[in-house]
Amino acid sequence: MQTTSTYSLSYSEKARAYVELLKVRLSSLVAFSSGFGYLLGNKGDLSWIGFAGLVFGGFLISGSSVIINQVKEVEYDRVMTRTQGRPLPTSRLSSQDAIQFSILTGAIGLLLLVWLTNPITVVLSMVSMVLYSFVYTPLKRVGPIAVFVGAIPGALPPLLGWTAATGVISYEALIIFGIQFIWQFPHFWAIAWVADEDYKKAGFKLLPSGGKKDLNTAINIMTYTLFLLPLGLLPTYFGLTGITSGVVATFCGALFLSQTFMLLKDNSRKSALKIMFGSFIYLPIVQIAYLLDKI
């Protein structure tokens, strides 16, 4: 692949490359889930400054983590079709540029949390960074245990939002953490199924059942999606939200689950792709329903 020297880039091109490093869509999802947890946990007058600090800080910390991931995996990104166009494989930015930017974004994000939240939120955000960047990332070439490890930082944003609003890890916080934790498994595995050929080039081993796209893997995806049905009702059961959001969560969970049946039937990439998009739709809709139905 032809590369571009970092010195030949215009300021606007280099700025776009830095923004691309942040994986804006992924980091925005992290910020959204953090904000969801904050609003759900908030009681009384809402501190918009605290809310904005959490969301922006969460976005920057997520961005810092994914930059570290890209630095550590640049050689693997060069061999995968889906990642060859990223700033580091194309040499639009150097690893040194990326590391400096990661330190800057991470430091600003943490400072915002230190200033506007509380110690428990700061500590949990640092745990999330370490798990994602330095544990999950290398484990991707070891085996599907990486999915379990990666699901922890992936599910921490709503819990961080809750602790930022309340200062405690309560059973309500663990419920919203648990929903997002279990959601990670069909989400991760659907992506791994769709990108299997690319992942094999890099030696990534994320699929269960020996890394095979077979019936056993499809059953795993279906089973974890099935768990979302009772989990989605817990906020209603414990009085965190009302009955309406329970109905919405059950309906969305049933639709999400129905997508896994086709994968059981045909083991096709097309069916896995539908599950992947279904996972992107399920989580924000259910979280918004919880917020609108908050008691």
N, C-alpha and C positions, 0 to 999 in steps of 0.2 A: 504494500500500500504506500502511495506517495504521501510524504509528510510535509508539514509546513514549518519553517523555522519560526520560533517565537519572536525573533527580532524583526521579521517581515510583517508582522501583524500591525494593523492600525489600532489606535486606542479603543475604538468601538468594538473591533473584532476580539481584542484581548478581553475586554469587559464582558462580552458575550460568552467567551470561553470560561471565565471565572464563574459566571452565573450558571453555566451548564454543569460545572463541577458540583454545584450545590444540589443537583437533582431536585429541582424546584417542586415538581409534582409530589415526589416522595416526602420531601421535607414539609410541604404544605399539609399533607395528610397527617403527619406527626403533630404539626401545629394545631390542626383542626381537632384531633383527638384530645390534645392537652386542653384546648379551650372548652371542649365538651365536658371533660372532667371537672374543670374549674366552675363552669356554670351550673353543673348538676350538684356540686358540693356546696355552692355558695348559698348562704342563708342571710337574709337581710339586705342591706344596701350593697350593690355591686361596686367594687373598686375597679373602674375602667383602666386606671393606670396599672394596677396589679395584673389585670387580665391581659392587657396589651403587652406588658413586660414578659409574662409567662409565654404567650403565643409567639412573640418575636424571638425571645430567648430560646424557646424550644425549637423553632425553625433553624436558628443559627447553630445550635448544638447538634441537631440532626444533620445539617449541612456539613459541619466539621467532621462528624463520624463517617459520612459517606465519602468525603474527600480522602480520609485516611484509608478507607476501603479501596478506593481507586488507586492510590499510591502503592499499596501493598499488592494489588492485583494487576498492575499495568501490563505485565508480560502475558498474563492470561487474557486480558481484554484485547490484546493485539491479535489473538488467534480466533476470537469469537466474532461472528458476523454482526451480532446485535450490539457489540461494544467497540468495534474497531474505529468508529467515528468520534469517540470521546476525546476530550482535549489532550489527555496524556498519551494515548496511543498514536495520535496524529502529530504529536510534538508541538501543538499550538501553545501548550504550556509545559514547563519542565516539572519534574517531581519536586524540585526545590521551591518553585512558585506555588505548587499545590500545598506543600507542607506549611509554608509561611501563611498561606491563606487559611488553612485549616486551624492553625494556632490562633490567628486573628479572630476568625468567626467563633471558634470555641471559647476563647477568652471573653469576648463581648457577650456571648450567650450566657456564660456562667456568671459574669458580673451582673447581668440583668437579673438573674435568678437570686443571686446573693442580696442584691439591693431591694428587690420587690417581692420576694417570696419568703422562704424560711429554710433553716438548715436541712430538714429532712428532704425537701424537694431538691435542694442542691446536691445532696449526697446521692439520691436516687438517680438524678440526671447524670452524674459522673459514673455511677455503676452501669447505667445504660450505655454510655459511650465506650467504656472499657469492654463490656460484654460484646457489643456489636463489632467494634474495630479490631480488638485483639484476641477475642475468643471465637466468636462466630465466623469471622472471615477466614482464619486458617483451617477451621474445622470443615469448611465446605469441600475440601479435598480429602477429608478423612472418611466421612460417611453421613448418613441421615441424622445422626445425633446433632448435627449443625442446625437442623430445623428446630429442634427442641430448644437449643441454646438461643438461636436467633429469635424465637418467639417471645422470649423474656423481654429484651429491650423493645421488641415490636409491640408488646402489650403494655409497656410502662407509661406511655404518654397520658392516657386517661387517669391513671393512678397519680401521676405527677400533678395533673390538674386538680385532682381532689385534695391532695395534700397541700398544694399551694393555697387553696381556698379555706381549708379547715385546720391544717397543721397536724393532722393525725392520719394514720392508716387504719381505717375502720373496716367493718365487714362490708359496708357499701362500696368502699374503694376496691376491696378484693373481688367483689362481684363484677364490677365493670372491667377490672383487670382480667378476670377469668374469661369473660366473654371474648375480649379481644385476643387473649392468649390462645384459646381453642380455635378461633377464626383463622389464626395464622397458619394452621396446618393445611386445610384445604387450599388456602390462598397460596402458600409456598409450593405445595406439591403440584398444583395446577400449573403454576409458572414453570416449575422444573420439568413437567411433562411436555409443555409447549416448546421449551428451549432445550430439550434433552440433547439434541445433536450438537448444539453449540456448547453446552455444558460439558459434554464428553471430551470435546477438543481441549478444554481447560482442565480436565480431570476433576470436575466438580461432581460430588456424589450426594445428591440431596433426596432422591426418591427412596421410599422404603422398599421392602421386599427385594432386597439385593440390587436396588437401582433399576429394576425392570419396569417397563410400562405394561403391566399385566393386570390380571383380575385382582390379585392380592393388593396391589397398589390402589386400584380403583375402590376396593372395599375399605381400605384405610381412609381414603378421601371421603367416602360416603359416611363412615362411622363418625369421624370428627365433625362432619357437617351436621349429622344427626344430634350430636351433643348440644348444638347451638339451640335446639328447640326448648329443652328444659332450662338451659342457662338464660335464654332470652326472657323467660318469665320471672326470674328471680327478683329483678327490680320491682315488679308489680307485687310479688308475693311478700316481700319485706317492706312494702309501703313506700319505697323510694319514688316510684312513679304510679300512675293510675292504670286502670284496666285497658284503656285505649292503646297505650303503647305496648301492652302485653299482646293484644290482638295483632298489632302491626308487626311486632317481632316474630310472632308465630307464623303469620302469613308470609313474611319475607324469608323466614327460615325454611318453611315448607317449599317455597319456590326454589330457594337455593339448593335444598336437598334433592328436589326433582331433577335438577340438572346433573346430579351425580349418577342417576339411574342410566342415562344414556351412555355415560362412560363405562359403566358396568357391562352394558350390552355390546358396545362396539370397540372399546379401547382406542378411540381415535383422537387425533390431535384436535380436530374440530370440537369434539365434546369437551376436552380439557380446556380449550380456549373459552368456551361458554362458561365453564366453572370459574375460570380466572376473572372474566368480566363480571360474573355474578358476585364474586367476592368483593370487587371494587364497589358494586352498587349496594350490597347488603349492609355493610358496616355504617356508612354515613346516614343511610335512611333510618336505620334502627336507632342510632345515636340521636339524630334530630327528633325522632318520635319520643324518645325518653325525655329530651329537653322540653318539648312542647307539652308533655304530659306530667311534668314534674309536680309533685305534691308539696 
